[in-house]
Amino acid sequence: MNKATGIQLLSNAHLAITPVRKGGFITSGLMVGNTLYQNQFVLLKAQKGELKENPMMGVGIEDMEGDNDMVAWKKSIRDEFTKDGLKVNTLTIDMTGNTNLKADYI
């Protein structure tokens, strides 16, 4: 992952390429933009071993359901985000699992 600019995936996980041609040449068509939230989502959702490039990264947030150790979850989130170069500015998790998370690349 790493860094907030790159190819954005659409919510249906298909890459949209819409070529624009001028004078017989493709001048643009691949959308490049801020991927900060996409990268955060992937880090939160991925279980360890799921990311081929970085098998030791991932929070596995789906496992939080039924767990009452929110301190450990916050530590895990901070640790995994730090590995990817993210600085966590705000992180709160209540006992119902509602999360407030703000992080940016350093």
TIMI-2910 file (N, C-alpha, C, CB; in pm, 1 decimal, decimal comma, always signed):
<rs>
+----------+----------+----------+----------+----------+----------+----------+----------+----------+----------+----------+----------+------+
!      n_x !      n_y !      n_z !     ca_x !     ca_y !     ca_z !      c_x !      c_y !      c_z !     cb_x !     cb_y !     cb_z ! resn !
+----------+----------+----------+----------+----------+----------+----------+----------+----------+----------+----------+----------+------+
!    +84,5 !   -116,1 !     +0,0 !     +0,0 !     +0,0 !     +0,0 !    +89,5 !   +123,0 !     +0,0 !    -96,4 !     -0,6 !   +121,1 !  Met !
!   +103,3 !   +185,2 !   +109,2 !   +195,3 !   +294,9 !   +130,5 !   +175,9 !   +413,1 !    +36,3 !   +333,0 !   +245,2 !   +117,7 !  Asn !
!   +149,5 !   +522,3 !    +92,4 !   +128,3 !   +653,3 !    +32,6 !    -14,0 !   +667,5 !    -18,6 !   +227,3 !   +676,8 !    -80,5 !  Lys !
!    -58,2 !   +790,0 !    -23,6 !   -199,4 !   +817,0 !    -47,4 !   -235,5 !   +844,8 !   -192,1 !   -241,1 !   +931,4 !    +34,6 !  Ala !
!   -145,1 !   +829,4 !   -285,4 !   -180,1 !   +853,7 !   -424,3 !   -155,2 !   +728,4 !   -504,7 !   -100,5 !   +971,8 !   -481,6 !  Thr !
!   -251,8 !   +691,4 !   -584,7 !   -236,9 !   +572,1 !   -666,5 !   -364,5 !   +543,9 !   -742,6 !   -198,8 !   +452,2 !   -580,7 !  Gly !
!   -378,2 !   +423,2 !   -791,2 !   -496,7 !   +384,3 !   -866,7 !   -607,5 !   +352,4 !   -768,8 !   -468,0 !   +263,2 !   -959,5 !  Ile !
!   -721,7 !   +417,1 !   -784,7 !   -835,3 !   +393,6 !   -697,3 !   -918,4 !   +278,4 !   -750,8 !   -920,8 !   +520,2 !   -683,6 !  Gln !
!   -952,9 !   +185,8 !   -662,6 !  -1043,7 !    +79,0 !   -700,0 !  -1185,4 !   +125,3 !   -674,0 !  -1012,6 !    -51,3 !   -622,6 !  Leu !
!  -1276,3 !    +89,2 !   -761,7 !  -1416,2 !   +122,6 !   -742,2 !  -1475,7 !    +26,5 !   -641,5 !  -1493,9 !   +118,1 !   -875,5 !  Leu !
!  -1592,1 !    +62,4 !   -586,4 !  -1652,8 !    -20,8 !   -483,9 !  -1685,8 !   -161,0 !   -533,0 !  -1777,1 !    +44,9 !   -432,7 !  Ser !
!  -1704,6 !   -179,1 !   -663,2 !  -1732,6 !   -312,8 !   -715,1 !  -1603,8 !   -384,3 !   -755,9 !  -1828,2 !   -304,6 !   -834,7 !  Asn !
!  -1488,5 !   -328,6 !   -716,9 !  -1355,9 !   -387,7 !   -735,3 !  -1315,1 !   -405,2 !   -881,0 !  -1350,9 !   -520,0 !   -667,4 !  Ala !
!  -1368,3 !   -323,8 !   -970,4 !  -1325,3 !   -325,6 !  -1109,5 !  -1252,7 !   -196,0 !  -1139,9 !  -1445,6 !   -345,5 !  -1205,2 !  His !
!  -1147,8 !   -204,7 !  -1215,5 !  -1070,8 !    -87,4 !  -1253,6 !  -1134,3 !    -26,7 !  -1377,7 !   -921,5 !   -123,5 !  -1278,8 !  Leu !
!  -1169,1 !    +99,8 !  -1369,4 !  -1234,1 !   +167,0 !  -1482,3 !  -1130,0 !   +242,5 !  -1563,7 !  -1345,1 !   +263,7 !  -1433,1 !  Ala !
!  -1116,7 !   +204,2 !  -1688,5 !  -1027,1 !   +274,3 !  -1779,9 !  -1112,4 !   +329,2 !  -1893,0 !   -913,2 !   +179,9 !  -1834,1 !  Ile !
!  -1116,0 !   +460,2 !  -1904,0 !  -1192,5 !   +526,3 !  -2008,0 !  -1095,2 !   +608,8 !  -2090,9 !  -1306,6 !   +615,1 !  -1947,9 !  Thr !
!  -1044,0 !   +552,0 !  -2200,4 !   -943,7 !   +624,1 !  -2277,9 !   -999,8 !   +747,5 !  -2348,2 !   -882,6 !   +532,0 !  -2379,6 !  Pro !
!   -921,0 !   +853,0 !  -2346,3 !   -953,0 !   +975,3 !  -2419,0 !   -850,4 !   +985,5 !  -2531,0 !   -951,3 !  +1103,6 !  -2324,7 !  Val !
!   -898,9 !   +993,4 !  -2654,7 !   -808,6 !   +995,1 !  -2770,7 !   -806,6 !  +1133,3 !  -2835,1 !   -851,2 !   +888,7 !  -2874,5 !  Arg !
!   -687,7 !  +1175,2 !  -2871,8 !   -669,9 !  +1300,2 !  -2946,7 !   -567,2 !  +1273,7 !  -3054,4 !   -625,4 !  +1419,1 !  -2853,5 !  Lys !
!   -603,6 !  +1300,3 !  -3177,3 !   -511,7 !  +1281,7 !  -3288,8 !   -465,0 !  +1137,8 !  -3303,7 !   -392,8 !  +1371,2 !  -3272,2 !  Gly !
!   -549,8 !  +1041,3 !  -3267,4 !   -514,3 !   +901,0 !  -3280,6 !   -432,9 !   +845,0 !  -3164,5 !   -439,1 !   +881,8 !  -3405,8 !  Gly !
!   -406,0 !   +928,2 !  -3063,7 !   -328,8 !   +883,4 !  -2947,7 !   -416,7 !   +885,2 !  -2822,7 !   -203,6 !   +972,4 !  -2927,2 !  Phe !
!   -392,4 !   +792,8 !  -2732,3 !   -461,4 !   +794,8 !  -2603,0 !   -389,4 !   +896,7 !  -2515,9 !   -463,7 !   +651,5 !  -2534,8 !  Ile !
!   -461,6 !   +999,4 !  -2472,7 !   -401,2 !  +1106,0 !  -2392,8 !   -429,0 !  +1089,7 !  -2243,5 !   -452,2 !  +1240,8 !  -2439,7 !  Thr !
!   -535,8 !  +1021,8 !  -2207,4 !   -566,1 !   +996,3 !  -2066,3 !   -672,5 !   +887,9 !  -2057,4 !   -613,4 !  +1126,4 !  -1994,3 !  Ser !
!   -700,8 !   +845,1 !  -1936,9 !   -804,1 !   +745,4 !  -1921,0 !   -798,7 !   +667,5 !  -1791,7 !   -797,9 !   +652,6 !  -2031,9 !  Gly !
!   -684,0 !   +661,1 !  -1728,1 !   -671,4 !   +588,8 !  -1603,4 !   -682,8 !   +688,9 !  -1489,4 !   -537,3 !   +510,2 !  -1596,6 !  Leu !
!   -779,5 !   +668,7 !  -1401,5 !   -800,1 !   +764,2 !  -1292,7 !   -700,6 !   +738,3 !  -1180,3 !   -944,4 !   +756,0 !  -1239,5 !  Met !
!   -627,0 !   +840,2 !  -1144,3 !   -532,8 !   +833,8 !  -1033,3 !   -577,3 !   +936,7 !   -931,4 !   -385,0 !   +859,2 !  -1080,2 !  Val !
!   -584,2 !   +896,6 !   -805,7 !   -630,4 !   +990,5 !   -704,5 !   -587,5 !   +948,0 !   -566,0 !   -780,8 !  +1004,1 !   -709,9 !  Gly !
!   -644,4 !  +1011,3 !   -466,5 !   -610,9 !   +986,0 !   -327,5 !   -667,2 !   +850,7 !   -284,2 !   -664,7 !  +1098,9 !   -237,2 !  Asn !
!   -579,9 !   +763,8 !   -236,8 !   -620,6 !   +629,5 !   -194,9 !   -611,4 !   +611,1 !    -43,2 !   -534,4 !   +525,0 !   -264,8 !  Thr !
!   -603,4 !   +719,3 !    +31,2 !   -586,1 !   +712,9 !   +176,1 !   -691,3 !   +624,4 !   +242,0 !   -591,6 !   +852,4 !   +235,6 !  Leu !
!   -818,7 !   +651,0 !   +215,5 !   -925,8 !   +576,4 !   +282,1 !   -931,1 !   +431,4 !   +233,0 !  -1061,3 !   +645,2 !   +258,2 !  Tyr !
!   -900,4 !   +411,4 !   +107,5 !   -895,8 !   +275,8 !    +53,3 !   -786,0 !   +195,3 !   +123,5 !   -871,7 !   +278,8 !   -100,1 !  Gln !
!   -669,1 !   +253,1 !   +141,1 !   -558,8 !   +185,1 !   +208,6 !   -592,0 !   +155,6 !   +354,7 !   -431,9 !   +269,3 !   +200,0 !  Asn !
!   -656,8 !   +250,6 !   +421,9 !   -696,4 !   +229,6 !   +560,9 !   -796,1 !   +113,9 !   +570,7 !   -757,6 !   +358,7 !   +620,0 !  Gln !
!   -892,0 !   +109,8 !   +481,1 !   -992,1 !     +3,2 !   +480,0 !   -925,6 !   -133,3 !   +462,0 !  -1095,2 !    +27,5 !   +368,2 !  Phe !
!   -832,9 !   -142,2 !   +365,7 !   -765,1 !   -269,8 !   +339,4 !   -686,6 !   -313,9 !   +462,9 !   -670,3 !   -257,5 !   +216,7 !  Val !
!   -615,7 !   -222,3 !   +527,8 !   -539,7 !   -257,8 !   +647,8 !   -630,9 !   -305,9 !   +760,8 !   -457,5 !   -138,2 !   +695,1 !  Leu !
!   -744,3 !   -239,2 !   +778,4 !   -837,4 !   -277,7 !   +885,1 !   -901,2 !   -414,0 !   +856,7 !   -947,0 !   -170,7 !   +901,5 !  Leu !
!   -940,3 !   -437,8 !   +734,1 !  -1014,0 !   -558,8 !   +698,8 !   -925,1 !   -682,2 !   +685,7 !  -1087,8 !   -537,0 !   +570,4 !  Lys !
!   -804,3 !   -666,4 !   +635,8 !   -716,6 !   -780,7 !   +606,0 !   -674,9 !   -854,7 !   +732,4 !   -592,4 !   -733,9 !   +530,8 !  Ala !
!   -677,4 !   -986,8 !   +722,1 !   -621,8 !  -1073,0 !   +826,6 !   -472,7 !  -1090,2 !   +796,9 !   -696,2 !  -1213,0 !   +832,6 !  Gln !
!   -394,7 !  -1119,6 !   +897,8 !   -253,1 !  -1149,2 !   +875,4 !   -244,1 !  -1265,9 !   +777,4 !   -179,2 !  -1182,5 !  +1010,4 !  Lys !
!   -156,7 !  -1252,9 !   +678,8 !   -138,3 !  -1357,0 !   +578,8 !   -216,9 !  -1335,4 !   +451,3 !   -175,2 !  -1487,3 !   +636,3 !  Gly !
!   -310,3 !  -1241,2 !   +449,9 !   -392,2 !  -1217,2 !   +331,0 !   -325,6 !  -1125,7 !   +228,8 !   -523,8 !  -1158,0 !   +371,8 !  Glu !
!   -238,5 !  -1039,6 !   +271,5 !   -172,4 !   -946,8 !   +179,9 !    -41,7 !  -1008,9 !   +132,9 !   -146,9 !   -809,0 !   +247,9 !  Leu !
!    -39,4 !  -1050,5 !     +7,6 !    +75,2 !  -1123,8 !    -46,4 !   +205,5 !  -1045,1 !    -33,4 !    +50,7 !  -1158,3 !   -192,2 !  Lys !
!   +200,0 !   -913,3 !    -59,1 !   +321,1 !   -831,0 !    -54,5 !   +371,2 !   -812,8 !    +88,2 !   +294,9 !   -694,8 !   -118,0 !  Glu !
!   +279,8 !   -813,6 !   +185,3 !   +314,0 !   -791,7 !   +326,3 !   +232,0 !   -887,1 !   +412,4 !   +288,4 !   -643,1 !   +368,5 !  Asn !
!   +269,8 !  -1013,6 !   +418,7 !   +186,2 !  -1111,2 !   +488,2 !   +171,3 !  -1088,1 !   +638,4 !   +241,7 !  -1246,2 !   +466,2 !  Pro !
!   +256,6 !  -1008,3 !   +697,7 !   +245,0 !   -982,9 !   +842,1 !   +163,4 !   -858,3 !   +873,5 !   +382,7 !   -969,2 !   +903,4 !  Met !
!   +102,7 !   -796,2 !   +770,8 !    +20,7 !   -677,2 !   +793,2 !   -126,2 !   -713,6 !   +792,2 !    +49,5 !   -570,2 !   +687,3 !  Met !
!   -204,5 !   -639,4 !   +868,1 !   -348,9 !   -655,9 !   +870,2 !   -400,3 !   -658,1 !  +1012,7 !   -389,5 !   -783,5 !   +797,4 !  Gly !
!   -515,2 !   -594,2 !  +1034,5 !   -575,4 !   -586,3 !  +1166,7 !   -676,5 !   -699,1 !  +1187,3 !   -642,8 !   -450,2 !  +1186,4 !  Val !
!   -750,6 !   -735,4 !  +1084,0 !   -854,6 !   -837,5 !  +1098,6 !   -969,5 !   -788,6 !  +1184,6 !   -796,3 !   -964,2 !  +1158,5 !  Gly !
!  -1018,4 !   -669,5 !  +1153,2 !  -1117,7 !   -601,3 !  +1236,2 !  -1247,5 !   -681,9 !  +1253,3 !  -1149,8 !   -466,0 !  +1176,0 !  Ile !
!  -1275,7 !   -772,3 !  +1161,8 !  -1397,3 !   -853,3 !  +1174,1 !  -1395,1 !   -940,3 !  +1299,0 !  -1414,9 !   -941,0 !  +1050,8 !  Glu !
!  -1277,7 !   -969,6 !  +1350,1 !  -1265,3 !  -1051,4 !  +1471,0 !  -1296,1 !   -972,7 !  +1598,4 !  -1125,3 !  -1109,5 !  +1479,8 !  Asp !
!  -1315,9 !   -841,7 !  +1587,0 !  -1342,4 !   -758,7 !  +1703,6 !  -1478,6 !   -787,5 !  +1765,8 !  -1333,4 !   -613,0 !  +1665,9 !  Met !
!  -1572,4 !   -836,2 !  +1685,7 !  -1706,7 !   -864,6 !  +1735,8 !  -1700,3 !   -965,3 !  +1850,6 !  -1797,0 !   -918,0 !  +1622,3 !  Glu !
!  -1760,4 !   -931,4 !  +1960,7 !  -1763,0 !  -1019,0 !  +2077,0 !  -1641,6 !  -1007,1 !  +2167,4 !  -1775,9 !  -1158,9 !  +2032,4 !  Gly !
!  -1541,5 !   -930,3 !  +2126,3 !  -1422,3 !   -910,8 !  +2209,1 !  -1443,4 !   -785,9 !  +2294,1 !  -1292,5 !   -897,9 !  +2121,0 !  Asp !
!  -1393,9 !   -787,2 !  +2415,3 !  -1411,8 !   -669,5 !  +2500,7 !  -1280,5 !   -598,6 !  +2531,6 !  -1478,9 !   -709,5 !  +2630,0 !  Asn !
!  -1171,3 !   -636,8 !  +2466,4 !  -1041,2 !   -573,7 !  +2490,3 !  -1013,5 !   -467,8 !  +2383,9 !   -928,5 !   -679,6 !  +2491,3 !  Asp !
!  -1080,1 !   -353,8 !  +2397,4 !  -1065,7 !   -246,6 !  +2298,7 !   -926,4 !   -185,0 !  +2301,2 !  -1169,9 !   -138,7 !  +2323,1 !  Met !
!   -857,7 !   -191,3 !  +2413,7 !   -721,8 !   -137,4 !  +2422,1 !   -629,9 !   -215,8 !  +2327,8 !   -668,6 !   -143,5 !  +2568,7 !  Val !
!   -644,3 !   -347,3 !  +2325,9 !   -561,3 !   -430,4 !  +2237,4 !   -592,9 !   -401,2 !  +2091,0 !   -583,1 !   -580,4 !  +2267,4 !  Ala !
!   -720,9 !   -379,4 !  +2058,1 !   -758,5 !   -347,4 !  +1920,0 !   -700,4 !   -212,6 !  +1877,7 !   -912,0 !   -345,9 !  +1904,7 !  Trp !
!   -704,3 !   -114,7 !  +1966,6 !   -647,1 !    +16,1 !  +1934,8 !   -496,4 !     +4,6 !  +1911,4 !   -676,2 !   +116,7 !  +2048,1 !  Lys !
!   -429,8 !    -74,0 !  +1994,3 !   -285,7 !    -94,2 !  +1977,2 !   -256,9 !   -161,5 !  +1844,0 !   -228,2 !   -178,2 !  +2092,6 !  Lys !
!   -334,8 !   -261,7 !  +1808,8 !   -316,1 !   -331,9 !  +1682,2 !   -334,5 !   -237,9 !  +1563,4 !   -413,3 !   -449,2 !  +1671,8 !  Ser !
!   -437,4 !   -155,3 !  +1568,8 !   -463,8 !    -60,2 !  +1460,6 !   -347,4 !    +37,9 !  +1448,7 !   -597,0 !    +16,0 !  +1485,2 !  Ile !
!   -305,0 !    +94,4 !  +1559,9 !   -191,9 !   +189,2 !  +1557,1 !    -65,0 !   +122,8 !  +1502,6 !   -165,1 !   +245,1 !  +1698,9 !  Arg !
!    -36,6 !     +0,4 !  +1547,9 !    +83,9 !    -70,4 !  +1502,7 !    +80,2 !    -96,4 !  +1351,9 !    +98,9 !   -203,3 !  +1578,2 !  Asp !
!    -33,2 !   -145,9 !  +1302,0 !    -42,8 !   -178,5 !  +1159,7 !    -38,9 !    -53,4 !  +1072,8 !   -170,6 !   -256,5 !  +1132,2 !  Glu !
!   -103,9 !    +54,6 !  +1118,2 !   -100,8 !   +179,2 !  +1042,2 !    +40,0 !   +236,7 !  +1040,6 !   -199,6 !   +281,2 !  +1101,2 !  Phe !
!   +112,5 !   +227,9 !  +1152,1 !   +249,6 !   +277,5 !  +1158,7 !   +339,0 !   +202,4 !  +1060,8 !   +304,5 !   +264,6 !  +1301,3 !  Thr !
!   +320,2 !    +70,4 !  +1049,7 !   +398,8 !     -9,9 !   +954,3 !   +381,3 !    +40,9 !   +811,2 !   +357,7 !   -158,1 !   +962,4 !  Lys !
!   +262,1 !    +94,3 !   +781,3 !   +233,5 !   +142,0 !   +645,8 !   +268,1 !   +290,2 !   +628,1 !    +86,4 !   +119,3 !   +612,8 !  Asp !
!   +322,8 !   +353,6 !   +731,9 !   +360,8 !   +494,2 !   +721,5 !   +249,6 !   +590,5 !   +757,2 !   +407,6 !   +523,1 !   +584,0 !  Gly !
!   +144,7 !   +541,5 !   +822,0 !    +33,5 !   +626,5 !   +863,0 !    +51,9 !   +672,3 !  +1007,3 !   -100,2 !   +552,1 !   +847,1 !  Leu !
!    +16,0 !   +797,1 !  +1034,7 !    +15,8 !   +849,0 !  +1171,4 !   -129,3 !   +860,6 !  +1215,1 !    +90,2 !   +987,7 !  +1181,5 !  Lys !
!   -165,2 !   +790,2 !  +1321,0 !   -301,4 !   +793,7 !  +1373,4 !   -316,6 !   +918,1 !  +1459,1 !   -334,2 !   +665,2 !  +1455,3 !  Val !
!   -408,7 !  +1006,7 !  +1420,0 !   -434,6 !  +1129,9 !  +1495,0 !   -548,1 !  +1111,2 !  +1595,0 !   -467,9 !  +1244,4 !  +1399,3 !  Asn !
!   -650,3 !  +1038,3 !  +1557,3 !   -765,8 !  +1013,3 !  +1642,3 !   -806,4 !   +868,1 !  +1629,5 !   -883,2 !  +1106,4 !  +1605,6 !  Thr !
!   -828,8 !   +801,9 !  +1743,7 !   -877,6 !   +664,9 !  +1742,0 !   -956,7 !   +638,0 !  +1868,4 !   -761,3 !   +564,8 !  +1728,1 !  Leu !
!  -1086,8 !   +620,5 !  +1852,1 !  -1172,7 !   +580,6 !  +1962,6 !  -1258,2 !   +463,6 !  +1916,8 !  -1261,1 !   +699,2 !  +2011,4 !  Thr !
!  -1276,4 !   +367,9 !  +2006,6 !  -1363,6 !   +253,1 !  +1981,5 !  -1447,8 !   +234,8 !  +2106,4 !  -1281,3 !   +122,0 !  +1946,7 !  Ile !
!  -1580,8 !   +234,5 !  +2090,2 !  -1663,6 !   +209,2 !  +2207,5 !  -1698,1 !    +60,4 !  +2214,9 !  -1792,7 !   +295,3 !  +2203,3 !  Asp !
!  -1765,8 !    +20,6 !  +2319,3 !  -1794,0 !   -121,6 !  +2342,4 !  -1891,0 !   -181,5 !  +2240,9 !  -1849,8 !   -140,2 !  +2481,1 !  Met !
!  -1958,3 !    -98,1 !  +2162,6 !  -2046,5 !   -150,5 !  +2058,3 !  -1972,4 !   -165,0 !  +1925,0 !  -2168,7 !    -58,9 !  +2041,0 !  Thr !
!  -1846,4 !   -123,6 !  +1922,8 !  -1766,1 !   -135,8 !  +1801,0 !  -1764,7 !    -11,8 !  +1714,4 !  -1815,5 !   -249,2 !  +1720,4 !  Gly !
!  -1839,6 !    +91,7 !  +1753,1 !  -1835,0 !   +216,9 !  +1677,4 !  -1694,7 !   +274,9 !  +1688,3 !  -1941,8 !   +318,8 !  +1729,2 !  Asn !
!  -1640,3 !   +312,2 !  +1572,0 !  -1501,8 !   +356,0 !  +1564,6 !  -1491,3 !   +494,2 !  +1503,9 !  -1419,2 !   +257,6 !  +1484,3 !  Thr !
!  -1406,6 !   +577,5 !  +1559,2 !  -1372,4 !   +706,5 !  +1502,6 !  -1221,3 !   +703,2 !  +1478,9 !  -1415,7 !   +826,6 !  +1597,4 !  Asn !
!  -1182,8 !   +708,0 !  +1351,9 !  -1042,4 !   +692,9 !  +1316,9 !  -1003,2 !   +799,9 !  +1215,6 !  -1014,6 !   +551,6 !  +1260,8 !  Leu !
!   -896,8 !   +873,0 !  +1248,0 !   -840,8 !   +970,3 !  +1156,0 !   -690,5 !   +947,3 !  +1153,0 !   -876,1 !  +1117,6 !  +1198,1 !  Lys !
!   -638,9 !   +923,7 !  +1031,4 !   -494,8 !   +900,1 !  +1014,9 !   -451,7 !   +953,7 !   +878,7 !   -460,0 !   +747,5 !  +1028,2 !  Ala !
!   -326,9 !   +994,1 !   +870,7 !   -270,1 !  +1045,7 !   +745,8 !   -129,4 !   +990,5 !   +729,4 !   -268,8 !  +1201,9 !   +744,5 !  Asp !
!    -84,6 !   +987,7 !   +603,5 !    +53,3 !   +949,4 !   +576,8 !   +146,1 !  +1058,6 !   +624,3 !    +75,0 !   +921,3 !   +427,4 !  Tyr !
!   +257,9 !  +1018,4 !   +681,9 !   +354,9 !  +1113,2 !   +736,6 !   +432,0 !  +1176,6 !   +622,8 !   +451,5 !  +1043,8 !   +835,9 !  Ile !
+----------+----------+----------+----------+----------+----------+----------+----------+----------+----------+----------+----------+------+
</rs>
